[in-house]
């Protein structure tokens, strides 16, 4: 019991530190813990995910729906989310049941990690580590966004995005910032 408690406390501290690192306006851990709905949604998700994995699907969904009503962020308890995940501003975020999100991911408001099929199985995206997803972006279907990639604001990504690349536009075009000097002039990448 002590190791589980210590683990939850360590995870909560990491979540607070990630929020302070990613949000320039965050002034203290207390402020983040009390006033940041992205952090509240992630904490509710962690509890709901534990219940989901323990076979308590109804209780898990009840917690996730309560968190959605309080924060405006909907994370299905069946989704898999890594450490130090931060949702900045958060309102309107939807993360589907089979979505997988890696460690150190930064996501802005209005993002959807959604499905394009009602068939059972993997329907939602897999997001790697150290990924940034801009405001209003939609990542749809069982696509993979590899480590270090960025998805621009309002992009609609429906194909895989390689590591360290940028997806911009509708539908998203894959661009390599190391070989595309004009990429920094594209206003759609600003997140």
MIRO-352098 format. One record per residue: residue in one letter; chain; y, x, z of N, C-alpha, C in turn; residue number from 0. Coordinates in Angstrom, 3 decimals, decimal comma, padded with zeros to 6 digits. Layout:
# MIRO-352098
MARSE; a; A; Y; X; Z; Y; X; Z; Y; X; Z; NUM
...
# end
This chain:
# MIRO-352098
MARSE; x; A; -001,199; 000,829; 000,000; 000,000; 000,000; 000,000; 001,252; 000,865; 000,000; 0
MARSE; x; A; 001,263; 001,936; 000,798; 002,440; 002,795; 000,850; 002,744; 003,434; -000,500; 1
MARSE; x; A; 001,711; 003,905; -001,219; 001,962; 004,551; -002,504; 002,520; 003,558; -003,509; 2
MARSE; x; A; 002,056; 002,291; -003,471; 002,605; 001,270; -004,355; 004,060; 001,012; -004,007; 3
MARSE; x; A; 004,366; 000,877; -002,719; 005,747; 000,651; -002,284; 006,634; 001,817; -002,713; 4
MARSE; x; A; 006,163; 003,043; -002,496; 006,925; 004,227; -002,868; 007,129; 004,273; -004,387; 5
MARSE; x; A; 006,103; 003,898; -005,126; 006,172; 003,877; -006,580; 007,210; 002,862; -007,055; 6
MARSE; x; A; 007,229; 001,674; -006,458; 008,215; 000,663; -006,822; 009,625; 001,126; -006,486; 7
MARSE; x; A; 009,779; 001,758; -005,351; 011,084; 002,272; -004,953; 011,549; 003,367; -005,909; 8
MARSE; x; A; 010,649; 004,268; -006,273; 010,981; 005,346; -007,211; 011,372; 004,765; -008,573; 9
MARSE; x; A; 010,627; 003,747; -009,031; 010,932; 003,099; -010,306; 012,306; 002,442; -010,250; 10
MARSE; x; A; 012,609; 001,755; -009,156; 013,924; 001,113; -009,007; 015,040; 002,150; -009,034; 11
MARSE; x; A; 014,837; 003,274; -008,360; 015,849; 004,345; -008,364; 016,032; 004,912; -009,765; 12
MARSE; x; A; 014,923; 005,076; -010,498; 015,016; 005,565; -011,874; 015,761; 004,571; -012,758; 13
MARSE; x; A; 015,514; 003,271; -012,565; 016,224; 002,246; -013,328; 017,725; 002,296; -013,054; 14
MARSE; x; A; 018,099; 002,474; -011,785; 019,517; 002,577; -011,431; 020,142; 003,825; -012,043; 15
MARSE; x; A; 019,447; 004,942; -011,964; 019,964; 006,189; -012,530; 020,119; 006,072; -014,045; 16
MARSE; x; A; 019,169; 005,424; -014,708; 019,258; 005,240; -016,162; 020,467; 004,400; -016,517; 17
MARSE; x; A; 020,711; 003,341; -015,764; 021,878; 002,496; -016,025; 023,167; 003,283; -015,837; 18
MARSE; x; A; 023,242; 004,074; -014,792; 024,466; 004,864; -014,542; 024,659; 005,915; -015,621; 19
MARSE; x; A; 023,569; 006,467; -016,122; 023,656; 007,481; -017,182; 024,093; 006,857; -018,512; 20
MARSE; x; A; 023,634; 005,645; -018,792; 023,888; 005,006; -020,088; 025,173; 004,181; -020,130; 21
MARSE; x; A; 025,640; 003,692; -018,992; 026,811; 002,810; -018,953; 027,991; 003,535; -018,317; 22
MARSE; x; A; 028,950; 003,950; -019,110; 030,089; 004,692; -018,563; 030,883; 003,922; -017,504; 23
MARSE; x; A; 030,830; 002,592; -017,543; 031,595; 001,788; -016,585; 030,920; 001,682; -015,219; 24
MARSE; x; A; 029,640; 002,039; -015,129; 028,914; 001,920; -013,861; 029,433; 002,961; -012,873; 25
MARSE; x; A; 029,890; 002,489; -011,692; 030,497; 003,394; -010,726; 029,594; 003,769; -009,555; 26
MARSE; x; A; 028,605; 002,916; -009,266; 027,741; 003,222; -008,129; 026,396; 002,519; -008,297; 27
MARSE; x; A; 025,410; 003,014; -007,567; 024,100; 002,353; -007,585; 024,191; 000,935; -007,020; 28
MARSE; x; A; 025,025; 000,746; -006,007; 025,181; -000,580; -005,422; 025,739; -001,555; -006,457; 29
MARSE; x; A; 026,763; -001,132; -007,187; 027,343; -001,982; -008,228; 026,290; -002,355; -009,273; 30
MARSE; x; A; 025,527; -001,377; -009,730; 024,504; -001,633; -010,738; 023,434; -002,570; -010,184; 31
MARSE; x; A; 022,966; -002,314; -008,970; 021,901; -003,118; -008,374; 022,323; -004,575; -008,177; 32
MARSE; x; A; 023,583; -004,803; -007,878; 024,041; -006,158; -007,593; 024,619; -006,889; -008,797; 33
MARSE; x; A; 025,167; -006,150; -009,778; 025,980; -006,800; -010,806; 025,530; -006,594; -012,251; 34
MARSE; x; A; 024,459; -005,893; -012,502; 024,043; -005,610; -013,879; 022,835; -006,468; -014,260; 35
MARSE; x; A; 023,032; -007,500; -015,083; 021,931; -008,392; -015,423; 020,796; -007,699; -016,188; 36
MARSE; x; A; 021,089; -006,643; -016,934; 020,030; -005,911; -017,631; 019,046; -005,299; -016,654; 37
MARSE; x; A; 019,554; -004,794; -015,550; 018,693; -004,223; -014,512; 017,911; -005,337; -013,818; 38
MARSE; x; A; 018,571; -006,443; -013,521; 017,879; -007,570; -012,870; 016,736; -008,073; -013,749; 39
MARSE; x; A; 016,984; -008,193; -015,049; 015,946; -008,673; -015,966; 014,749; -007,723; -016,001; 40
MARSE; x; A; 015,020; -006,429; -016,003; 013,926; -005,447; -016,025; 013,135; -005,508; -014,732; 41
MARSE; x; A; 013,812; -005,637; -013,600; 013,104; -005,738; -012,327; 012,251; -007,007; -012,267; 42
MARSE; x; A; 012,798; -008,128; -012,739; 012,010; -009,367; -012,764; 010,818; -009,205; -013,709; 43
MARSE; x; A; 011,056; -008,540; -014,851; 009,952; -008,281; -015,779; 008,847; -007,489; -015,089; 44
MARSE; x; A; 009,202; -006,443; -014,352; 008,184; -005,596; -013,727; 007,301; -006,410; -012,769; 45
MARSE; x; A; 007,905; -007,316; -012,025; 007,135; -008,194; -011,145; 006,272; -009,153; -011,970; 46
MARSE; x; A; 006,868; -009,789; -012,971; 006,136; -010,742; -013,804; 004,990; -010,052; -014,554; 47
MARSE; x; A; 005,222; -008,846; -015,031; 004,186; -008,104; -015,759; 002,997; -007,793; -014,839; 48
MARSE; x; A; 003,301; -007,441; -013,608; 002,227; -007,194; -012,631; 001,393; -008,462; -012,427; 49
MARSE; x; A; 002,060; -009,589; -012,267; 001,343; -010,855; -012,088; 000,552; -011,217; -013,343; 50
MARSE; x; A; 001,142; -010,992; -014,513; 000,469; -011,272; -015,784; -000,831; -010,472; -015,877; 51
MARSE; x; A; -000,741; -009,194; -015,543; -001,909; -008,321; -015,593; -002,959; -008,660; -014,550; 52
MARSE; x; A; -002,547; -009,341; -013,487; -003,480; -009,748; -012,423; -004,067; -011,128; -012,672; 53
MARSE; x; A; -003,770; -011,713; -013,836; -004,331; -013,016; -014,175; -003,548; -014,212; -013,671; 54
MARSE; x; A; -002,332; -013,989; -013,210; -001,488; -015,077; -012,705; -000,430; -015,424; -013,754; 55
MARSE; x; A; -000,895; -015,912; -014,901; -000,018; -016,154; -016,048; 001,081; -017,167; -015,743; 56
MARSE; x; A; 000,760; -018,252; -015,055; 001,771; -019,270; -014,781; 002,888; -018,703; -013,904; 57
MARSE; x; A; 002,526; -018,011; -012,836; 003,537; -017,419; -011,950; 004,373; -016,387; -012,709; 58
MARSE; x; A; 003,721; -015,610; -013,558; 004,439; -014,606; -014,345; 005,452; -015,263; -015,268; 59
MARSE; x; A; 005,042; -016,325; -015,956; 005,959; -017,022; -016,862; 007,078; -017,710; -016,077; 60
MARSE; x; A; 006,769; -018,222; -014,897; 007,803; -018,854; -014,073; 008,877; -017,837; -013,693; 61
MARSE; x; A; 008,465; -016,646; -013,329; 009,432; -015,594; -012,985; 010,232; -015,184; -014,212; 62
MARSE; x; A; 009,555; -015,006; -015,353; 010,284; -014,573; -016,549; 011,284; -015,636; -017,003; 63
MARSE; x; A; 010,928; -016,902; -016,890; 011,849; -017,964; -017,303; 013,015; -018,108; -016,317; 64
MARSE; x; A; 012,747; -017,900; -015,033; 013,839; -017,916; -014,051; 014,806; -016,769; -014,328; 65
MARSE; x; A; 014,255; -015,585; -014,604; 015,106; -014,432; -014,931; 015,915; -014,700; -016,187; 66
MARSE; x; A; 015,294; -015,337; -017,177; 016,009; -015,683; -018,416; 017,186; -016,610; -018,118; 67
MARSE; x; A; 016,954; -017,610; -017,279; 018,027; -018,552; -016,936; 019,155; -017,876; -016,175; 68
MARSE; x; A; 018,827; -016,876; -015,356; 019,844; -016,198; -014,551; 020,566; -015,081; -015,306; 69
MARSE; x; A; 019,876; -014,419; -016,231; 020,450; -013,229; -016,881; 020,758; -013,405; -018,361; 70
MARSE; x; A; 020,163; -014,406; -019,007; 020,320; -014,555; -020,449; 019,447; -013,591; -021,235; 71
MARSE; x; A; 018,498; -012,949; -020,559; 017,603; -011,963; -021,166; 016,179; -012,470; -020,998; 72
MARSE; x; A; 015,453; -012,589; -022,121; 014,090; -013,101; -022,071; 013,106; -011,984; -022,414; 73
MARSE; x; A; 012,314; -011,591; -021,422; 011,274; -010,580; -021,621; 009,942; -011,228; -021,277; 74
MARSE; x; A; 009,071; -011,337; -022,273; 007,748; -011,933; -022,014; 006,986; -011,019; -021,057; 75
MARSE; x; A; 006,314; -011,591; -020,042; 005,600; -010,755; -019,081; 004,424; -009,985; -019,681; 76
MARSE; x; A; 003,984; -010,351; -020,869; 002,907; -009,625; -021,523; 003,376; -008,383; -022,257; 77
MARSE; x; A; 004,687; -008,243; -022,459; 005,226; -007,056; -023,133; 004,942; -005,822; -022,280; 78
MARSE; x; A; 004,957; -004,658; -022,923; 004,753; -003,393; -022,214; 006,041; -002,594; -022,305; 79
MARSE; x; A; 006,629; -002,279; -021,157; 007,915; -001,592; -021,118; 007,791; -000,336; -020,270; 80
MARSE; x; A; 008,305; 000,768; -020,809; 008,226; 002,057; -020,138; 009,271; 002,233; -019,047; 81
MARSE; x; A; 009,422; 003,467; -018,626; 010,332; 003,816; -017,533; 011,763; 004,003; -018,045; 82
MARSE; x; A; 012,706; 003,786; -017,136; 014,120; 004,040; -017,387; 014,652; 003,270; -018,594; 83
MARSE; x; A; 014,170; 002,050; -018,782; 014,628; 001,158; -019,845; 015,908; 000,491; -019,369; 84
MARSE; x; A; 016,961; 000,535; -020,203; 018,235; -000,064; -019,809; 018,744; -000,985; -020,901; 85
MARSE; x; A; 019,090; -002,201; -020,502; 019,689; -003,187; -021,394; 021,151; -003,311; -020,997; 86
MARSE; x; A; 022,059; -002,855; -021,858; 023,491; -002,900; -021,565; 024,072; -004,218; -022,048; 87
MARSE; x; A; 024,768; -004,900; -021,189; 025,393; -006,212; -021,414; 024,355; -007,319; -021,544; 88
MARSE; x; A; 023,278; -007,107; -022,246; 022,077; -007,911; -022,179; 022,026; -009,304; -022,756; 89
MARSE; x; A; 023,044; -010,084; -022,657; 022,947; -011,496; -023,044; 022,312; -011,642; -024,423; 90
MARSE; x; A; 021,338; -012,546; -024,513; 020,722; -012,854; -025,789; 019,578; -011,953; -026,204; 91
MARSE; x; A; 019,148; -011,041; -025,351; 018,013; -010,174; -025,673; 016,720; -010,978; -025,557; 92
MARSE; x; A; 015,819; -010,801; -026,549; 014,499; -011,433; -026,522; 013,467; -010,363; -026,857; 93
MARSE; x; A; 012,467; -010,218; -025,984; 011,377; -009,255; -026,184; 010,070; -010,028; -026,129; 94
MARSE; x; A; 009,333; -010,008; -027,255; 008,117; -010,795; -027,393; 006,910; -010,238; -026,664; 95
MARSE; x; A; 005,879; -011,055; -026,601; 004,680; -010,790; -025,802; 003,965; -009,495; -026,148; 96
MARSE; x; A; 003,834; -009,151; -027,410; 003,066; -007,956; -027,774; 003,968; -006,761; -028,074; 97
MARSE; x; A; 005,254; -006,873; -027,733; 006,175; -005,748; -027,916; 005,811; -004,623; -026,957; 98
MARSE; x; A; 006,035; -003,393; -027,414; 005,844; -002,218; -026,578; 007,132; -001,401; -026,665; 99
MARSE; x; A; 007,664; -001,022; -025,509; 008,914; -000,269; -025,437; 008,639; 001,002; -024,650; 100
MARSE; x; A; 009,008; 002,144; -025,215; 008,752; 003,429; -024,573; 009,712; 003,736; -023,440; 101
MARSE; x; A; 009,738; 004,990; -023,050; 010,592; 005,461; -021,961; 011,996; 005,789; -022,486; 102
MARSE; x; A; 012,990; 005,648; -021,601; 014,362; 006,063; -021,878; 014,958; 005,369; -023,097; 103
MARSE; x; A; 014,672; 004,082; -023,238; 015,206; 003,283; -024,336; 016,484; 002,599; -023,878; 104
MARSE; x; A; 017,496; 002,624; -024,759; 018,770; 001,942; -024,517; 018,884; 000,805; -025,517; 105
MARSE; x; A; 019,107; -000,402; -025,016; 019,198; -001,587; -025,857; 020,475; -002,335; -025,494; 106
MARSE; x; A; 021,168; -002,833; -026,517; 022,392; -003,600; -026,287; 022,129; -005,095; -026,436; 107
MARSE; x; A; 023,162; -005,883; -026,191; 023,044; -007,343; -026,191; 022,650; -007,889; -027,571; 108
MARSE; x; A; 022,004; -009,047; -027,543; 021,663; -009,753; -028,763; 020,495; -009,186; -029,550; 109
MARSE; x; A; 019,756; -008,255; -028,985; 018,622; -007,645; -029,693; 017,394; -008,542; -029,586; 110
MARSE; x; A; 016,643; -008,624; -030,682; 015,361; -009,328; -030,687; 014,263; -008,368; -031,113; 111
MARSE; x; A; 013,219; -008,282; -030,307; 011,978; -007,621; -030,699; 011,006; -008,766; -030,925; 112
MARSE; x; A; 010,984; -009,278; -032,164; 010,298; -010,523; -032,441; 009,135; -010,404; -033,390; 113
MARSE; x; A; 008,437; -011,502; -033,522; 007,290; -011,589; -034,413; 007,648; -012,298; -035,701; 114
MARSE; x; A; 006,785; -012,137; -036,704; 006,964; -012,829; -037,977; 005,722; -013,653; -038,313; 115
MARSE; x; A; 004,818; -013,765; -037,356; 003,570; -014,474; -037,579; 003,185; -015,220; -036,307; 116
MARSE; x; A; 002,447; -016,302; -036,484; 001,918; -017,025; -035,317; 000,446; -016,707; -035,099; 117
MARSE; x; A; -000,088; -015,780; -035,885; -001,485; -015,373; -035,718; -001,646; -014,575; -034,429; 118
MARSE; x; A; -002,819; -014,678; -033,783; -003,038; -013,872; -032,573; -003,098; -012,386; -032,922; 119
MARSE; x; A; -002,922; -011,560; -031,915; -002,946; -010,113; -032,124; -001,552; -009,523; -032,032; 120
MARSE; x; A; -001,422; -008,294; -032,459; -000,152; -007,563; -032,392; 000,847; -008,186; -033,367; 121
MARSE; x; A; 001,912; -008,792; -032,827; 002,905; -009,493; -033,643; 004,299; -008,920; -033,508; 122
MARSE; x; A; 004,498; -008,063; -032,515; 005,843; -007,594; -032,188; 005,941; -006,072; -032,337; 123
MARSE; x; A; 007,154; -005,537; -032,343; 007,362; -004,106; -032,592; 006,864; -003,193; -031,474; 124
MARSE; x; A; 006,665; -001,941; -031,864; 006,399; -000,850; -030,934; 007,585; 000,099; -031,030; 125
MARSE; x; A; 008,258; 000,307; -029,910; 009,460; 001,142; -029,850; 009,100; 002,424; -029,110; 126
MARSE; x; A; 009,395; 003,574; -029,707; 009,075; 004,864; -029,107; 010,013; 005,221; -027,963; 127
MARSE; x; A; 009,964; 006,476; -027,547; 010,799; 006,999; -026,468; 012,172; 007,411; -027,008; 128
MARSE; x; A; 013,179; 007,341; -026,137; 014,536; 007,801; -026,464; 015,105; 007,119; -027,698; 129
MARSE; x; A; 014,849; 005,832; -027,832; 015,355; 005,042; -028,957; 016,589; 004,278; -028,502; 130
MARSE; x; A; 017,570; 004,138; -029,406; 018,748; 003,312; -029,154; 018,736; 002,161; -030,146; 131
MARSE; x; A; 018,957; 000,939; -029,625; 018,962; -000,246; -030,469; 020,309; -000,940; -030,291; 132
MARSE; x; A; 021,076; -001,003; -031,385; 022,435; -001,530; -031,347; 022,512; -003,033; -031,168; 133
MARSE; x; A; 023,697; -003,483; -030,798; 023,962; -004,894; -030,531; 023,590; -005,757; -031,726; 134
MARSE; x; A; 022,862; -006,838; -031,451; 022,524; -007,808; -032,476; 021,402; -007,404; -033,412; 135
MARSE; x; A; 020,808; -006,242; -033,215; 019,730; -005,795; -034,101; 018,500; -006,677; -033,931; 136
MARSE; x; A; 017,790; -006,869; -035,014; 016,535; -007,614; -035,004; 015,454; -006,680; -035,523; 137
MARSE; x; A; 014,413; -006,479; -034,725; 013,266; -005,657; -035,114; 012,088; -006,623; -035,142; 138
MARSE; x; A; 011,549; -006,859; -036,338; 010,630; -007,972; -036,527; 009,277; -007,527; -037,053; 139
MARSE; x; A; 008,233; -008,065; -036,443; 006,873; -007,785; -036,871; 006,283; -006,584; -036,166; 140
MARSE; x; A; 005,045; -006,251; -036,499; 004,349; -005,152; -035,819; 004,737; -003,782; -036,385; 141
MARSE; x; A; 006,037; -003,542; -036,492; 006,535; -002,263; -036,999; 006,612; -001,248; -035,875; 142
MARSE; x; A; 006,709; 000,034; -036,251; 006,831; 001,112; -035,273; 008,157; 001,819; -035,470; 143
MARSE; x; A; 008,888; 001,972; -034,369; 010,121; 002,749; -034,341; 009,781; 004,003; -033,544; 144
MARSE; x; A; 009,782; 005,136; -034,223; 009,323; 006,367; -033,592; 010,394; 006,989; -032,695; 145
MARSE; x; A; 009,976; 007,977; -031,906; 010,827; 008,624; -030,906; 012,150; 009,108; -031,490; 146
MARSE; x; A; 013,230; 008,872; -030,722; 014,540; 009,393; -031,071; 015,254; 008,664; -032,188; 147
MARSE; x; A; 014,692; 007,579; -032,679; 015,334; 006,820; -033,757; 016,475; 005,972; -033,195; 148
MARSE; x; A; 017,372; 005,554; -034,104; 018,466; 004,655; -033,739; 018,486; 003,502; -034,730; 149
MARSE; x; A; 018,754; 002,321; -034,201; 018,892; 001,137; -035,038; 020,318; 000,657; -034,872; 150
MARSE; x; A; 021,038; 000,558; -035,988; 022,445; 000,183; -035,957; 022,662; -001,263; -035,563; 151
MARSE; x; A; 023,881; -001,545; -035,161; 024,260; -002,900; -034,782; 024,008; -003,860; -035,934; 152
MARSE; x; A; 023,408; -004,996; -035,610; 023,127; -006,088; -036,539; 022,140; -005,744; -037,650; 153
MARSE; x; A; 021,465; -004,625; -037,559; 020,443; -004,292; -038,545; 019,254; -005,237; -038,389; 154
MARSE; x; A; 018,545; -005,455; -039,491; 017,304; -006,228; -039,463; 016,212; -005,293; -039,964; 155
MARSE; x; A; 015,421; -004,789; -039,029; 014,390; -003,804; -039,340; 013,044; -004,499; -039,477; 156
MARSE; x; A; 012,429; -004,377; -040,660; 011,133; -005,009; -040,904; 010,117; -003,995; -041,436; 157
MARSE; x; A; 010,447; -002,707; -041,321; 009,507; -001,657; -041,714; 009,608; -000,518; -040,712; 158
MARSE; x; A; 008,644; 000,366; -040,720; 008,609; 001,467; -039,763; 009,845; 002,350; -039,898; 159
MARSE; x; A; 010,276; 002,909; -038,771; 011,423; 003,806; -038,739; 010,953; 005,147; -038,184; 160
MARSE; x; A; 011,007; 006,222; -039,012; 010,520; 007,534; -038,570; 011,351; 008,114; -037,421; 161
MARSE; x; A; 010,769; 009,069; -036,733; 011,445; 009,757; -035,628; 012,761; 010,362; -036,101; 162
MARSE; x; A; 013,760; 010,275; -035,224; 015,074; 010,885; -035,443; 015,816; 010,333; -036,656; 163
MARSE; x; A; 015,410; 009,189; -037,190; 016,096; 008,558; -038,309; 016,910; 007,375; -037,805; 164
MARSE; x; A; 017,735; 006,829; -038,691; 018,600; 005,714; -038,363; 018,284; 004,567; -039,306; 165
MARSE; x; A; 018,189; 003,357; -038,772; 018,009; 002,152; -039,580; 019,292; 001,350; -039,535; 166
MARSE; x; A; 019,885; 001,084; -040,730; 021,151; 000,336; -040,791; 021,088; -000,698; -041,904; 167
MARSE; x; A; 021,767; -001,814; -041,705; 021,912; -002,817; -042,749; 020,912; -003,951; -042,662; 168
MARSE; x; A; 021,046; -004,856; -043,657; 020,188; -006,033; -043,753; 019,684; -006,131; -045,188; 169
MARSE; x; A; 018,409; -005,940; -045,427; 017,440; -005,376; -044,493; 017,777; -003,912; -044,220; 170
MARSE; x; A; 017,281; -003,406; -043,112; 017,645; -002,043; -042,695; 017,160; -001,010; -043,711; 171
MARSE; x; A; 018,057; -000,093; -044,019; 017,730; 001,070; -044,843; 017,482; 002,229; -043,894; 172
MARSE; x; A; 016,469; 003,027; -044,188; 016,142; 004,188; -043,370; 016,949; 005,360; -043,869; 173
MARSE; x; A; 017,696; 005,988; -042,954; 018,542; 007,118; -043,330; 018,277; 008,278; -042,386; 174
MARSE; x; A; 018,404; 009,473; -042,908; 018,168; 010,690; -042,134; 019,508; 011,352; -041,850; 175
MARSE; x; A; 019,962; 011,341; -040,605; 021,284; 011,902; -040,292; 021,378; 013,404; -040,547; 176
MARSE; x; A; 020,250; 014,099; -040,610; 020,277; 015,545; -040,851; 020,574; 015,876; -042,310; 177
MARSE; x; A; 020,303; 014,947; -043,218; 020,514; 015,217; -044,642; 021,484; 014,246; -045,297; 178
MARSE; x; A; 022,087; 013,353; -044,527; 022,976; 012,334; -045,079; 024,360; 012,448; -044,434; 179
MARSE; x; A; 025,250; 013,304; -045,005; 026,556; 013,521; -044,379; 027,435; 012,279; -044,359; 180
MARSE; x; A; 027,180; 011,308; -045,233; 027,991; 010,093; -045,260; 027,553; 009,074; -044,215; 181
MARSE; x; A; 026,431; 009,317; -043,566; 025,915; 008,370; -042,589; 026,925; 008,108; -041,483; 182
MARSE; x; A; 027,634; 009,129; -041,070; 028,590; 008,957; -039,973; 029,783; 008,095; -040,386; 183
MARSE; x; A; 029,970; 007,872; -041,686; 031,059; 007,017; -042,159; 030,644; 005,547; -042,250; 184
MARSE; x; A; 029,356; 005,263; -042,047; 028,832; 003,912; -042,151; 029,117; 003,151; -040,864; 185
MARSE; x; A; 030,011; 002,128; -040,921; 030,372; 001,412; -039,686; 029,221; 000,623; -039,077; 186
MARSE; x; A; 028,137; 000,380; -039,814; 027,042; -000,419; -039,261; 026,181; 000,352; -038,273; 187
MARSE; x; A; 026,344; 001,688; -038,192; 025,495; 002,430; -037,256; 026,074; 002,476; -035,854; 188
MARSE; x; A; 027,329; 002,099; -035,714; 027,927; 002,206; -034,387; 027,323; 001,189; -033,457; 189
MARSE; x; A; 026,798; 001,701; -032,367; 026,118; 000,839; -031,400; 026,826; 000,931; -030,103; 190
# end
